Amino acid sequence: MSDADRIYIAGIGPGGEDYILPAAMRAISGSDVLIGGERSLEGFRQLRKEELAIGGDLDAVCRYIFHNRGKKKITVLASGDPGIFSIAKFLKARLGGECIEVIPGISSLQYLCARLGLEWNDVHILSVHGRAEDGLIDAVRNNRKVILFTGGSSTPGGICTTLVGDGLANCRVVVGENLSYSNERITEGTSGDIAGMSFEPLSIMYIECGEQGFQAGGWNYATYGIPDDMLKRGETPMTKQEVRCIALSKLRIRETDTVYDIGAGTGSVSVECGIVCKRGRVYSIEREAAALKLIKDNALRFGLKNIHVIHGEAPNALKALPPPDRVFIGGTSGKMEEILQVLCGIKRSMRVVVSAVTIESVYEAVKGFEKRGFIDIEIACVSVSRGRTAGDKHIMQALNPVHIISAQKT
């Protein structure tokens, strides 16, 4: 490919001219056209290049590049480094990666960490600039260090207000504004201190919550098996700890999965799923009003924002929900056939696990899976006995056996 056909995406660092790499400067100086945000373009006006400001219509940018590629030398300016939340991914998808050469830059993340004397190889990186804040609280709770790019309506002050509302008022927070410019400002305090303060719209935050950020509810482990007494129960049936461990291991949940918990009861399964699928969603479907509050209370106890409680009965309550990757069926109200039929009609592969106490329910689940072409059907009968004291001795007391049936829909 000739140089005339090549499109450069050049990282221009955090903003100050001292932090623009020589390779990026050569590409910029040798270009006929510069494309970028207004603030990025402003730093190169002295070069008197043709400019195209990036606004809300990214398709217009692609059309311009497509029609002018080969006729004009084009460089797209990416603030910071093009590999972190930049336009590079979009342009590669639309124009094809073979015509694009990426020139790295110094990101505001690197700059801020250098100013603070911090290593950043172990930070969790997020952006809420033009994106929803879904998963933010879980990210802060489950990672010791978080770097957050802000923008739009998601401001550092507002984000800290959210942290305080979720019991995270004492996190260490550092906010960087106008980094590398003459009016650079770095503000440090607790999330409680910074809540409600005003900052530049495009800022970067460092959040470190330490032990207080670890999973609420006292369950700070990477395994299933939250003890039953750590969950609110009332009179609602609960899938017991040991059975829950085996059922969830059969479910094989991933971090980004969408999960249905049908007949959620107390929400014990929902809570365990919510802890694992940090970037996914859990839909707890329950018809009993008394149980709904228990699910919400248990989700709150463990600081989970990704559990969505649905008041209704399956299968009707499933029809408005996004398609699942994983389904746990803990209660059917006699509608096993109807539920499996609805799941079978969803055009998506999924893994389904049924917990059943009665032999009839086991038969319904197995035959229902077989009739609809599910594969890898497995049946396990789990018999658990728990020790209890009897005077100065210990005896084992059996719980009801539970059958776990798992299957895969392709």
N, C-alpha and C positions, 0 to 999 in steps of 0.2 A: 504493500500500500504506500502511495506517495504521501509526502508530508502535507500536501494540499488537501488530501482526503481525510487526514487525521484530525479528530476532535480532541482537544486537551481538556481535562477537568483538573484544575490546579487548586490545591489547598493553599489558602493564603494566610494561614495561621489565625491567631485570635484577633488580629486587627492592626497592631503596630507594625510599621515597616521593618523594624529590626528582626521580626520573627517570620518574614517571608523567605523561604528557601531560594537560593540562586537558581535552581532548575525551574521553579515556578516563575521567577521573574523573567527568565529568558523566554519562556513560552508566552508570557503576557506581552513582553516587549515586541516579540516577533509576530504577534497576531494582528489581523485587520479588525476583528470584532471581539469585544468582551461581553459576556453574558453573565449576569449575576444580580443579586439583590442591590437595592439602591445604596445601602451603606458600603457594600463591597466595591461597587463601581466608583464611589466617591473617592476612594484612595488612589485611583489610577487616572483621574481626569486630566492630569498634567501630560499624559501620553497622547491625548487627543485621538483616541480610538473610536470607531463606531461602537455604539452601546445598544444593548437590548436588556431592559430591566425585567427581572422575573417577578411576575405578579401572581394572581391566582390561577391563570390559564397556562398550565404547563404544556398543554397540547400545542399552544401557539409557539412555544419555545422549540418544541420538536419539529414543527412544520418549518420554522425559520432555518433550523440547522439542516434539515433534509434538503431544502431548496437551495441553500448556499454552500453546502459542503462541496469541496473541490474548486469552488470559485473564490472563496475567502478563507483565510486562516482564522479559525474560531477557537477561543478559549473560554470555558465556563469556569467562573470563580466560585469556589466552595469555601465558605468560612471554616476555619479550623482545619480538620483533616477530612478528605472526601470519604473516608471509610467509616465515619461516625455520623449517622443521621443526616445524610446529605442528599442532594439531587442525583448523585452518581448512580444509585441503584435504579431509579426511574429511567434515566437516560439510557442506561445499558439495556434495559428491558425493551425500550421503544426503538432504539436506533441500532442495537446489536453491539456486543462488546468488542468485536473485531476492529471497529473503526475508532475506538476510544482509547486514549492513553491517560492514565491517572497519575498525577504528580502529588505525592503525599505532602502534608503540611503538619504544623504543630497545632494540636487541638487545644481548645480552652480547658479541657480535662487535664491534659499534660501540664499546661501552664499553671493552673490552680494548684495541682498537687505539688509541683516544683516550688511554688511560693510558700506552701504549707510544710514542705519537707516530708511529704508523704509518698510511700510506695503506692502504685495504683494497679499492680498486677492482680490484686485480690478484691477489687471493687466490683459491685454489680451496677451496670450502667443502664439508665432509663432515660426516655425523653417524654415530656408531656407537651411539647411544642407542636400544636396541631393534632394532638392525640388525646384520647380519653385518659383519665387518671386511674382506670381500672387496674387493680393489681399493685397499686403504689404502696398501700399499707402493708400488704402481705410481703412485698419486696423488702420494706424497711424492717419488718418483724423478723424476716428469715435470713437477712444478710447483715453482717456486722458493719459493712461500709457500702454506701450507695452514693453514686454520682447521678445527679438529675439535671437534665437540660430543660429549662422552663421557657414559656412563651405563651402569647395569647392571653386567655383568661386564667391560665394556671400560673399564678405568681408565687414567689417564695413565701410571702406573708400568708397567702391563702393556704398553701400547702402545709405550712407549720400550724395553722389553725386546725386543719384536718388532723394532723398528728396529735395535737393536744386533745382533740375530741375523742381520739381513740386510745387515750391513756399513755401517750408517748410525749409527755411534756418536757422530759429532761434529756432528750437526744442532743448531742453536739451537732450544731449546724453552722456551716460556713457558706456564705453567699458571695459569689464573685460577679461584679458588674464592670463592663467596659474594660475588660482585662487587656493589658498591654498598652492601653491608651493613656493620655496624660491625665484623664479624669477617672482612672481606675479606682474602684472602691471594693474592699474586702471586709465583710461584716461577719463577726463570729459571736455566737451565743448559744443558748439552749433553744429548742423549738418553741418553748413557752415565751422566751424573750422576743423572738423574731416574729411570732404570730401577729398578723395584722400590720406589720411594717410595710413600707412602700419601697419598691425596687424597680430597676429598669425591666421592661417586659422580657427581653432576652438576657437571662442570667443563667448561672450555673450554680448548683447547690451540692455541697458535700454533707452527707447525713451519716452520723455514727451513733447508733443507739446502744451498743454493747449488750450487756445481759438483759436490760429491760426490753430490748427489741426482740429477743428470742420468743418463740411461740408462747402466746398467752395461755393461761390455764395450767401451766406447770408441766406441759408435755414437750420436752426439749429434745426428743429423740427422733431418729430417722427410721424407726420401725413402727409397724402397726401394733395395736394392743393397748389402747388407752384403758386403764382400769375402770370398771363399771361405776365405781363410787366417785369418779371424777366428773361424771356426767349427771345432769339433772334428769330424773326419771318420772316421778309421780306414779300414777297408776298405769302408765302407758307401757306396752311390751317393748323390750329392748333386745337387740341381737347381742348376745353375751360376748365378752372380751375374746375368749379363745375361739369361738365360732367365727367372730368377726375377722380375726387374723387369717384364718384359713380361707374364708370367703373372699376377702380382699386380695389375697395372694392369687387366687384363681381369676380375679377380675383383671389383674395386670394393668393397673392404671399408669398413665404417663402424665407428665407435668402439664401438658397442654390440652388434655382430654375434656370433653363435655360429658358429664356423667348424670344419669337418671338414678335416683334412689326412690323406687316405687314402694309405697307403703312404708314411709320413712320412720314412723313411730317417734322415738325420742330424738332421732337425728344422729345416733351414734355412728352409723355407717357414713352418713353425709359428712360428719366432722372429720373422720379419718380420710375420706376421699378429698375433702377440701384442703387438708394439710399437704397431701401429696401433689394434687394438680394445682400448683400455685398460679399457673398462668392459664388455667382452664376455668370451667364453671360446673357447679353441682346444682342440680334441680331436685329439691326434696318434695316429692308429691305425697300428700297426706290428706285424707278426708276428714279426720277427727279434729274438731276445733281445739280441744284441750292439748292435743299433741303439737299443734302448730306453734304455740308459745314455747313449748319445750325445745323444739328444733331451733327457734330463734335465739332462745337463751343459751343453748349449748354452743351455737355458732358464735355468739357474742363472747361467751366465756373463753373461747379459744382464739378470739381475735380474727375470725374468718369473714372476709367480705365477699367471697366468691360462692357463697351458698345462697340460693334463691328458693324461698319457700313458696310452694304452689298449693293453694287450698283447692282440692278437687279429688276426683276419683279416676284412676286409670281404667280404661284407655282414653276416655274423653279429654282428660286434663293434659294429655301428651300432645294433642294435635297442634297447639299453638307454640310449642317449644322448638328450639333449634334441634337438628338431628343429633343423636348421641354417638359417642365412640364406645362408651361403656354403660351397661345397665345392670343395676342390682335390683332384684325383685324380692322384697321381704314380706310383702302382703299383697294379695290380689282381690280380696273380698269375693272370691268365687269366680273371678273373670280372667283366669290364666289364659284360656284360649283366645279371648278377645285381645288381651294385651300382646300376646305373641304375634297375633295376626297384624296388629298395627305396626309393631316393630319390624315384621317381615316386609311390610310395604314401604318402609323407609329406604331410599336408595343410598345406602351407606353401609360399609362393612362395620360390624360392631361385635363386641364380646358381651355375652349375657350370662349372669350368674343368678340362680334361684336358690333361696333358702326355704326349705320346706320341713314341716314337722310331721305331717300325716303322710301315710303311704299313698293315699289318693292324690295328693298334691304332687308327689314325686312322679307318679304315673302320668299325670297331666303334663308336667313339664317335659319329661323325656319324650313322650309321644308327640307333644306339640313341637319340640325341636326336630324330631325325626321327620314328621309330616311336612315341615317347611324347609327341609334341606339344610338345616344347620349341620356343621361338621365338628369334629373333635369333641363329641359329647362325653363328659365325664361325670360320674356319680361318686360321691364320698359320703359316708355316714360318720358323723363326728359325735363321739360319746365322751363327755367331759365329767370328771369327778373332782370336786374341790375339797381340800382338807379343812376340817374344823376341829376345834378342841372339844374334848369330852372329859371333863375333870382334868387329870394330869396326863391324859392320853390324846392321841389324834386319830380321827377316823375320816374316811373319805365319803363324801355325800354326792351322789350322782345328780347331774342335770339331765333334762330331757334330751334324748338323742336328736340331732338335727341333720337333715340330708342337704348336701350342697351339690347342685347340678350346674355344670358350666358348659357352654357351647359357643361356637363361633359362627357368625353370619358373614358370608363372603360377599 
